[in-house]
Amino acid sequence: MIPRAASRVFVGNYSEKAAIEVADSLRREIGTNASLGVIFLTQEWRLHLEDTLELIRLHGHVPQLVGCSGWGVIGSRREIEQEPGFSLILFSLPADSFCVLQISEAQMEESTGADHWRAATGLSAGDVTSWIVLANPHFGGTEGWLEEWNAAYPRIPILGGLASSSNSEIFLLKDGEVTTAPVLAIALKRGLQVRSLVSQGCRPIGDPSPITKAEQNLILEIGNLPAYQALEAAFLSIPAEQRLSVRNNLFLGLAVSEYIEDFKRGDFLIRNILGADPQLGALAVGAHPRVGQTVQFQLRDSKAAREDLIMAAESVKSGLSGPIGILLFSCAGRGKGLFGRSDHDAETLANILGNIPLAGFFCNGEIGPIGGKAFLHGYTASAAVLCVA
């Protein structure tokens, strides 16, 4: 069979008619029964969630349906913010090309590392080409789990997002109901693969330099200079007329590999600068950097985020073959709040990659690989482009 996908976004409150029409139209568009559906819904649909899922499974002929709540939802070229709605994508895939797993809190507590997860899933690293994951941010162990998952499935792309909501009610769902599992994972197997797109929305300022003194999350020296002095130098490299507007938009990029001669965008993991002590010369950052690790300061604003997404999408476009559909995980801090207009990320991907079926949502945190290892990000657009292998 030829893998296919179709997607649609609906704007509005719960409507039985709308749920039926969307599911039916997507089934007809792919021309056969779906094997997997992925859905993202705003909190206004929570009261009628079970009915909605039942209607979609029935009229879309969807045996497996996974998804989560979203502060806003994304579909094709549209990003729906501060309005009710849902986004749905249906896939017709070979039955043996994927499987859906629920990762329970008990499994996480019992985990002893990589071997535990391969035994628990019954999947070796050779069985899987890519992972799509949805996680509940109310569970605080996502980063620890992700570290172990990276070890269990090294250099295998892991992309996804943390569920969100416009209120405190956040949920993951599998098939016809809400699940208490903190993580849902879709394993893509032989015959399918993912092209990863991760845009952290920054551009580098200053020069890359090694950390020469650090303690826990404090950086004391960069290039044998007080870290605060290094930050000042990077800040002064910004044109004077821009400095006031970017003062609160400075971040730190940590190199994920030292085996690179010429560092560029995408080689750094972006983390917050939490505080600075001019007298001590130290910077507190949202990570535990190591002595010898290369760092470079980063600037995040709408211009940098726009440029970074275009570069990431152009990189994916190069050599793209057999695209089926896209799942987009965009930070709730992007959208209109960052770009001053709607639909930026969705339109950019469509303009560069073409009108590939797409569904997504605005996340509480985004998951995607940097340097072959998956991390939890913020202010990021992370996209999984599903392709025929």
C-alpha positions as CSV (number, residue, x, y, z in Angstrom):
1,M,0.0,0.0,0.0
2,I,1.0,3.6,-0.6
3,P,1.1,5.6,2.7
4,R,-1.2,8.6,2.6
5,A,-2.3,11.3,4.9
6,A,-5.0,14.1,5.0
7,S,-5.5,16.9,7.6
8,R,-8.0,19.5,8.5
9,V,-8.4,22.1,11.2
10,F,-11.9,23.2,12.5
11,V,-12.5,26.5,14.3
12,G,-15.4,26.7,16.7
13,N,-17.0,25.1,19.7
14,Y,-18.2,21.5,19.9
15,S,-20.4,20.4,17.0
16,E,-21.4,16.8,16.3
17,K,-21.9,17.8,12.7
18,A,-18.4,19.3,12.4
19,A,-16.7,16.2,13.9
20,I,-18.5,13.9,11.5
21,E,-17.9,16.1,8.5
22,V,-14.1,16.5,9.2
23,A,-13.6,12.8,9.8
24,D,-15.6,11.8,6.8
25,S,-13.9,14.3,4.5
26,L,-10.5,13.1,5.5
27,R,-11.4,9.4,5.1
28,R,-12.6,10.2,1.6
29,E,-9.5,12.3,0.8
30,I,-7.0,9.5,1.7
31,G,-9.2,7.1,-0.3
32,T,-9.1,4.2,2.1
33,N,-9.5,3.5,5.8
34,A,-7.1,5.2,8.1
35,S,-4.8,3.2,10.3
36,L,-3.8,6.1,12.7
37,G,-5.2,9.4,13.6
38,V,-3.5,12.2,15.6
39,I,-5.8,14.9,17.1
40,F,-5.2,18.1,19.1
41,L,-8.0,19.9,20.8
42,T,-8.5,23.1,22.8
43,Q,-9.9,22.9,26.3
44,E,-13.4,24.1,25.1
45,W,-13.8,20.6,23.6
46,R,-13.0,18.8,26.8
47,L,-16.6,18.5,28.0
48,H,-17.6,16.6,24.8
49,L,-14.2,14.8,24.3
50,E,-15.5,11.3,24.5
51,D,-18.3,12.0,22.0
52,T,-15.9,13.7,19.7
53,L,-13.4,10.9,19.7
54,E,-16.1,8.3,19.1
55,L,-17.5,10.2,16.2
56,I,-14.1,10.6,14.6
57,R,-13.2,7.0,15.1
58,L,-16.5,5.9,13.7
59,H,-16.8,8.2,10.7
60,G,-13.1,8.3,9.9
61,H,-12.7,4.5,10.3
62,V,-9.8,5.1,12.7
63,P,-8.7,2.1,14.7
64,Q,-6.1,4.0,16.7
65,L,-6.4,7.7,17.7
66,V,-4.0,9.6,19.9
67,G,-3.5,13.2,20.8
68,C,-3.7,15.8,23.5
69,S,-5.0,19.2,24.6
70,G,-3.5,22.3,23.2
71,W,-3.5,26.0,24.1
72,G,-4.0,26.5,20.4
73,V,-4.1,24.2,17.4
74,I,-2.4,24.2,14.0
75,G,-3.5,22.7,10.7
76,S,-2.2,23.1,7.2
77,R,-1.5,26.8,6.8
78,R,-3.5,28.0,9.9
79,E,-2.6,28.6,13.5
80,I,-5.6,28.9,15.8
81,E,-4.9,31.0,18.9
82,Q,-7.3,32.0,21.6
83,E,-10.2,30.3,19.8
84,P,-11.8,26.9,20.2
85,G,-11.2,24.2,17.7
86,F,-9.3,21.0,16.9
87,S,-6.8,19.8,14.3
88,L,-6.9,16.2,13.0
89,I,-4.6,14.3,10.7
90,L,-5.4,10.8,9.5
91,F,-2.7,8.4,8.2
92,S,-3.1,5.3,6.1
93,L,0.0,3.3,6.9
94,P,1.0,-0.4,6.7
95,A,-0.1,-2.1,9.9
96,D,3.4,-3.3,10.7
97,S,5.0,0.1,10.2
98,F,4.1,1.7,13.5
99,C,2.9,1.0,17.0
100,V,1.5,3.2,19.8
101,L,2.8,2.8,23.4
102,Q,1.6,4.2,26.7
103,I,4.5,4.9,29.1
104,S,3.1,4.7,32.7
105,E,4.4,6.5,35.7
106,A,5.0,3.1,37.4
107,Q,7.3,2.1,34.5
108,M,9.2,5.3,34.9
109,E,9.7,4.8,38.6
110,E,10.9,1.2,38.0
111,S,13.2,2.1,35.2
112,T,16.9,1.1,35.5
113,G,17.9,2.7,32.3
114,A,18.2,1.8,28.6
115,D,17.9,-2.0,28.9
116,H,14.7,-1.6,31.0
117,W,13.0,0.4,28.2
118,R,14.0,-1.9,25.4
119,A,12.6,-4.8,27.4
120,A,9.4,-2.9,28.4
121,T,8.6,-1.9,24.8
122,G,9.8,-5.1,23.1
123,L,11.6,-2.9,20.6
124,S,15.3,-2.8,19.9
125,A,17.0,0.2,18.5
126,G,17.1,-1.7,15.2
127,D,13.3,-2.0,15.1
128,V,12.6,1.7,15.2
129,T,13.4,4.5,12.8
130,S,11.8,7.4,14.7
131,W,9.7,8.3,17.7
132,I,6.8,10.8,18.0
133,V,6.0,11.5,21.7
134,L,3.3,13.4,23.6
135,A,3.9,14.1,27.3
136,N,1.9,15.6,30.2
137,P,3.8,18.5,31.8
138,H,2.1,17.8,35.1
139,F,4.5,14.8,35.4
140,G,7.9,16.2,36.4
141,G,10.0,13.4,35.1
142,T,9.9,14.0,31.4
143,E,13.5,15.2,31.0
144,G,14.8,12.2,33.0
145,W,12.8,9.8,30.9
146,L,13.9,11.4,27.7
147,E,17.6,11.0,28.8
148,E,17.0,7.3,29.2
149,W,15.0,7.0,26.0
150,N,18.0,8.6,24.1
151,A,20.2,6.0,25.6
152,A,17.8,3.1,24.7
153,Y,17.4,4.4,21.1
154,P,20.6,6.3,20.3
155,R,20.6,8.7,17.4
156,I,17.1,7.8,16.5
157,P,15.0,11.0,16.0
158,I,12.6,11.7,18.8
159,L,10.1,14.6,18.2
160,G,7.0,15.8,20.0
161,G,5.6,18.2,22.6
162,L,4.2,18.7,26.0
163,A,0.4,19.1,26.2
164,S,-1.0,22.5,27.0
165,S,-4.2,24.3,27.7
166,S,-5.7,27.7,28.2
167,N,-6.6,26.6,31.7
168,S,-5.2,24.0,34.1
169,E,-6.9,21.0,32.6
170,I,-4.3,19.3,30.5
171,F,-4.8,15.8,29.0
172,L,-3.4,13.1,26.8
173,L,-5.8,10.8,25.0
174,K,-5.6,7.4,23.4
175,D,-8.4,5.9,21.3
176,G,-11.7,6.8,22.9
177,E,-10.6,8.2,26.3
178,V,-8.2,10.3,28.4
179,T,-5.2,8.4,29.6
180,T,-3.3,8.9,32.9
181,A,-0.1,7.8,31.3
182,P,2.4,10.7,31.4
183,V,3.8,9.8,27.9
184,L,2.4,8.4,24.7
185,A,5.0,7.3,22.1
186,I,4.4,6.4,18.5
187,A,7.2,4.1,17.1
188,L,7.8,4.4,13.4
189,K,9.3,1.3,12.0
190,R,10.7,-0.1,8.7
191,G,9.3,1.6,5.7
192,L,8.7,4.9,7.4
193,Q,11.1,7.6,8.6
194,V,11.1,11.1,9.9
195,R,13.0,14.2,8.7
196,S,13.5,16.3,11.8
197,L,13.1,20.1,11.9
198,V,14.1,21.9,15.0
199,S,14.1,25.7,15.1
200,Q,15.1,27.3,18.4
201,G,14.5,30.7,17.1
202,C,17.9,32.3,17.8
203,R,20.9,33.8,16.0
204,P,24.4,33.7,17.5
205,I,26.1,36.8,18.8
206,G,29.8,37.1,19.7
207,D,32.2,34.2,19.2
208,P,32.1,30.6,20.3
209,S,34.4,30.1,23.4
210,P,35.0,27.3,25.9
211,I,33.9,27.4,29.5
212,T,37.0,27.5,31.6
213,K,35.4,27.5,35.1
214,A,31.9,26.3,36.2
215,E,30.1,24.9,39.2
216,Q,26.7,23.2,38.8
217,N,24.6,25.6,36.9
218,L,27.0,28.6,37.4
219,I,29.4,29.6,34.7
220,L,32.3,31.5,36.3
221,E,34.6,31.9,33.3
222,I,34.4,31.7,29.5
223,G,37.6,31.8,27.6
224,N,39.5,32.6,30.9
225,L,37.4,35.8,31.3
226,P,34.7,36.3,33.9
227,A,31.5,35.0,32.3
228,Y,29.7,38.3,33.0
229,Q,32.4,40.1,31.1
230,A,32.0,37.7,28.1
231,L,28.2,38.4,28.2
232,E,28.9,42.2,28.2
233,A,31.2,41.8,25.2
234,A,28.6,39.9,23.3
235,F,25.9,42.4,24.2
236,L,28.1,45.3,23.0
237,S,28.5,43.6,19.6
238,I,24.8,44.2,19.0
239,P,24.2,47.6,17.1
240,A,23.6,50.3,19.7
241,E,20.0,51.1,18.4
242,Q,19.0,47.5,19.0
243,R,20.4,46.9,22.5
244,L,17.5,48.2,24.6
245,S,14.9,46.0,22.8
246,V,17.0,42.8,23.1
247,R,18.2,43.1,26.7
248,N,15.7,40.5,27.9
249,N,16.1,38.3,24.9
250,L,19.7,37.0,25.4
251,F,20.3,33.3,25.8
252,L,23.2,30.9,26.0
253,G,23.9,28.2,23.4
254,L,25.7,25.1,24.6
255,A,27.6,23.0,22.0
256,V,26.3,19.4,22.0
257,S,29.4,18.2,20.2
258,E,33.0,19.3,20.4
259,Y,33.9,17.5,17.2
260,I,33.0,20.5,15.0
261,E,35.5,22.8,13.5
262,D,33.1,25.6,12.4
263,F,30.1,26.0,14.7
264,K,26.9,27.3,13.2
265,R,23.1,27.5,13.9
266,G,21.8,24.2,15.0
267,D,25.0,23.1,16.7
268,F,23.9,24.6,20.0
269,L,21.3,23.7,22.6
270,I,19.7,27.0,23.7
271,R,19.1,27.6,27.4
272,N,17.9,30.5,29.6
273,I,20.3,32.8,31.4
274,L,18.6,32.8,34.8
275,G,20.7,35.5,36.4
276,A,24.0,37.3,36.6
277,D,26.4,38.5,39.3
278,P,28.6,41.3,38.1
279,Q,30.8,41.3,41.2
280,L,31.4,37.5,41.1
281,G,31.4,37.6,37.3
282,A,29.1,34.6,37.2
283,L,26.1,33.6,35.1
284,A,23.4,31.2,36.2
285,V,22.0,29.2,33.4
286,G,19.2,26.6,32.9
287,A,21.6,23.7,32.5
288,H,24.6,22.1,34.1
289,P,27.4,23.0,31.7
290,R,30.9,21.4,31.9
291,V,34.3,22.9,31.8
292,G,35.7,22.7,28.2
293,Q,32.2,22.9,26.7
294,T,31.9,25.5,23.9
295,V,29.3,28.1,24.4
296,Q,28.0,31.1,22.4
297,F,25.5,33.7,23.3
298,Q,22.3,33.9,21.4
299,L,19.7,36.5,20.5
300,R,16.0,35.6,20.2
301,D,13.5,37.9,18.5
302,S,11.0,37.7,15.7
303,K,13.6,38.4,13.0
304,A,16.0,35.7,14.4
305,A,13.1,33.2,14.8
306,R,11.9,33.8,11.3
307,E,15.3,33.4,9.8
308,D,16.0,30.3,11.8
309,L,12.8,28.6,10.8
310,I,13.4,29.3,7.1
311,M,16.9,27.9,7.3
312,A,15.7,24.8,9.1
313,A,12.9,24.2,6.6
314,E,15.2,24.7,3.6
315,S,17.6,22.1,5.2
316,V,14.7,19.6,5.4
317,K,13.6,20.4,1.9
318,S,17.0,19.5,0.6
319,G,16.8,15.8,-0.3
320,L,13.2,15.5,0.9
321,S,11.6,12.4,-0.6
322,G,8.3,10.7,-0.2
323,P,6.7,13.1,2.3
324,I,3.4,11.8,3.8
325,G,2.5,14.3,6.6
326,I,3.8,16.7,9.2
327,L,3.3,16.9,12.9
328,L,4.2,20.4,14.2
329,F,5.0,21.2,17.8
330,S,5.3,25.0,18.3
331,C,5.9,26.8,21.6
332,A,3.0,28.8,23.0
333,G,5.4,31.7,23.2
334,R,5.6,31.8,19.4
335,G,2.6,32.7,17.2
336,K,1.1,36.2,17.3
337,G,3.0,37.0,20.5
338,L,6.4,36.7,18.8
339,F,5.7,37.4,15.2
340,G,2.9,39.9,15.4
341,R,0.7,38.0,13.1
342,S,-1.1,34.6,12.8
343,D,0.0,31.5,11.0
344,H,3.7,32.2,10.8
345,D,5.2,28.8,11.4
346,A,2.5,26.9,9.5
347,E,2.7,29.2,6.5
348,T,6.5,29.1,6.4
349,L,6.6,25.3,6.3
350,A,3.9,25.2,3.6
351,N,5.7,27.8,1.5
352,I,9.0,25.9,1.6
353,L,8.0,22.2,1.9
354,G,4.7,22.4,-0.1
355,N,1.2,21.7,1.0
356,I,1.9,18.5,2.9
357,P,-0.9,17.5,5.3
358,L,-0.1,19.0,8.7
359,A,-1.5,19.0,12.2
360,G,0.0,20.4,15.3
361,F,-0.5,22.4,18.5
362,F,1.0,25.1,20.7
363,C,3.0,23.3,23.4
364,N,4.2,23.7,27.0
365,G,7.6,22.4,25.8
366,E,8.9,21.0,22.5
367,I,11.0,17.9,22.0
368,G,13.5,17.5,19.2
369,P,17.0,16.4,18.4
370,I,20.1,18.6,18.4
371,G,23.3,16.9,17.3
372,G,21.7,13.5,17.2
373,K,20.2,13.6,20.7
374,A,16.7,14.7,21.7
375,F,16.2,17.5,24.2
376,L,13.3,19.4,25.8
377,H,13.2,22.9,24.4
378,G,11.3,26.2,24.9
379,Y,10.3,28.9,22.3
380,T,11.0,26.3,19.6
381,A,9.2,24.9,16.6
382,S,9.8,21.2,16.3
383,A,8.4,19.3,13.3
384,A,8.3,15.7,12.3
385,V,8.1,15.2,8.6
386,L,6.9,11.6,8.0
387,C,8.3,10.1,4.9
388,V,8.5,6.8,3.0
389,A,11.8,5.3,3.9
